[in-house]
Amino acid sequence: AAFEGWGTSLCWFANAVGRWPEPQRSAIADALFAPTGLGLTFVRYNIGGGEHPEHSHMPWFRQMEGFAPKPGEWNWDADPGQRWMLAAALQRGATRVEAFSNAPPHWMTLSGCASGSVDPNRDNLDPCHESAFVNYLATVVQQFEIRWGIRFDTIDPMNEPYTDYWRANGKQEG
């Protein structure tokens, strides 16, 4: 098989660095994505679920903002850091973009928490919200193309295989 490119997941680092002031954030984007830097060509964008607003157990940079903070409500200003870094990667030559998800919005979960289930050996997506989660991912991907001209090549509805370390009130989405 031919080597198609190489890249990175944006997620936490982009959530933080994309909010830095200029010229610091552009210097990092240049170092990662420009042909004069590492020249990364593949980018994975985390469609954040968004944590319950009353929870405070995740470090701020691991708490990915979701685009649907409540049922029927959309916030297209969410996730400015990671969105900035995604646009910067594309401007510098990234050629392949994947959307992925670590967690559904907190209100779609059984635990009410984006970091995982109360029992980490059980799924946290409430079965009654399976269709809503599919719609959430599809709507976010569609809006990225409409609003920002960013077209995702693929969508991965989950990030990692089964493990028992994604638990409610944990330190990251899962």
N, C-alpha and C positions, 0 to 999 in steps of 0.2 A: 504494500500500500504506500502511496505517496504521502509525504509529510505535507500537511495542508497549512500549518501555521502553529502558533503557540500563543498562550494568553494567560489571563487571570480572571478571578472572580472579583468583582468590585466590592460589594457588600460593605463590611465594616470599615476597611481602610478608606474607601471612597466616601462613605457617609461622613467620616471625619475630615479627610484631606480636601474633599470637594467644597467644604465650608470655610476653608482657610482663605485668607486674603490673597490678592495678587501681590507680587508675582510668584509667591511660594507654591500655590496650587498648580499653576501652569508649569513651573519648573519640574514638579513631580510628574505631571502628565507628559511633558517632553521626555523625561528620563525613561518613562515606561513605554510610551506608544510611538514616539517620533522615530523615523528611520535613523536619526543620529543618536538615539538612545537604544533601549532594548528592542524596539520595533515590535512589540507585542501586537498580534493581529486578531486574536480571539478575545472576546469580552463576555463575561457572564454577569447579567444584571439581576439582582435579587429583588423581586416584587415582594416587598415587605408586607407582613400581615398587619402589623401595628398592634402594640400592646394595650391592654386595658389602661385607661388614663389614671386610674387609682393605684396602679402597681408601680413600684419603684425598685425592683430587685435586679434589673439589668443595668450594666454600665451604659451610659448615654449613647456611645458609638455603636453598641451592639443592638440597640433598640431601633429597629428599622421601622420607619413610618409607613403606615399603610395608606392606601388611597381611598379606602371606605371605612372611616372611623366608626360609623354607625350604619345599620341597615338603611339602604335607600339614600345615603348621603355620600357624596364624592368630594374629595379634596385634591385637586390637580396641582396644588402648590406643594404637596408633600414631597419629602425625600429630595430636597434641593442639592445636597452634597453628592449623592450617588448619580443623580440625573446630570449634574454638571460634569462629573468625571466620564460618564458614558459619552456625552456629546464631545468632550475633549479627546477621548480615545478615537472616535470616528473622524474627527477633524485632522487627527495626526496619522491616520492610515489604517485603523482597525477595519477588518473586512468581514468579520463574522460576529454576530451578536446573538446570544442565547438569553432568554428570560428563564428564571427559575424561582422557586418559592421554598422558603424554610418553614413557613407556617401560614395558615389562613388568618384572616382578621380574628382578633380575640373573641368577637361576638359569634363567630362560627364554630367555636370550639366547645367541647364538653366541659373543660375546666374553667373557661372564661379567661384563659391565659395563653399568650402566644408562645410561651417557652415549653409547653408540653402538657401532657396529661397528668392528672393526680397519680395514676398508676402508669409509670413509664413503659410498661409492657403492653399498653393498650393504645389504640389510635385515639387522637384527640379531636379530629374533625368530626363534628356532630353529623351523623348520617342524614339528618333532615336538612343540612346545609351543603350537601355534596354538589348539587346543581348550582347553588349560589356561589360556591367556590370556583367552579368551572367558569361561570359567568364573570366573576371577579377577575380572574386571570385573563380571560378573553377581552374584557372591556379595557383593562389596563394596557394590554398589548395594542389594541385598536386605537386607543387614545394617544399612545406614544407616536404612532404613525400620523394621526390627524394633527395633533398639537405641535409635535417637535420634529416630524419627518423622519423618525427612527423606526425602521422596520426590523423586527426580530426574525432571525432565520429559524429558530426552534424555540419551543417552550418545554421546560421540564417542570412538571407540577410538584415534584419533591426533590430535595437536594441530596439526601444521603439515605443509605439503606437502613433497615431496621436496627435500632440500638435502644438500650434502656437508659441512656443518660439524658434524654429529653424529658424533663419533668417540670410540672407546674412550679412557678416561682423560681425558675432557674436563671442562669446568667446570660442566656441568649435565646433567640427564637429557635424553635425546633418542633 
